[in-house]
């Protein structure tokens, strides 16, 4: 039994790590990376889609030839602004442009065009959207990430326990819910406040997907605890809650997140 328990924990950890990697490599905050060839040189680029500094967001493009010219056009997202196009500056074998700083949750659309004097091309077929946010202190962000990570591990482990009809389903369900409360409803709102100026932007105050999916997960875990506590044979509810928690992690982080509508 002890060996089986260890195997189950290892499976839960591997699944959680896989989901965490997926979260980091998807979603609207992941930089847009790519490569193109101009003037006979390969140029790699990384375009920011989130920025938490107090100043303008600096966008840089490597220029190994020193012969490229660049321009950036931008306007606020969800606004009636006209596109503004400005040339990029040469600095230390790089082309540099600055996107004007926005208040937390403000977004800017931008697109970069490069030319070698003969050929000209856009780095991306469509404009990139960058969202500005406030800086979140490490002493708030790290506990939030840690507790959410542990909640996912225990959620997965609880689902496995339910499938195996193990005796720890009720215990693990309770631990999962407690970790989710601390990570998602104690530290989560504090992170949100630092980043976007609001503690909660989910239902009933808004449609922030990160807040709403966390709330849905907790509601299902509360139902699962109630059902399993009344009847330990109702393990299926714990499995449902664990599966929903997995689906929550499969939704890219910050999708449909807080944003300013400049048209209002």
Buried (B, 14 or more C-beta within 10 A) or exposed (E): EEEEBEEBBEEBBEBBEEBBEBBEEBBBBBEBEEEBEBBEBEBEBEBBBBBBEEEBBBBBBBBBEEEBBBBBBBBBBBBEBEEEEEEBEBEEEBBBBBBEBBEBBBBBBBBBBBBBEEEEEEBEEEBBBBBBBBEBEEEBBEBBBBBBBBBBBBBBBBBBBBBBEBEBBBBBBBBBBBBBBBBBBEBBBBBBBBBBBBEBBBEEEBEBBBBBBBBBBBEBBBBBBEBBEEEEEBBBBBBBBBBBBBEBBEBBBBBBBBBBEBEE
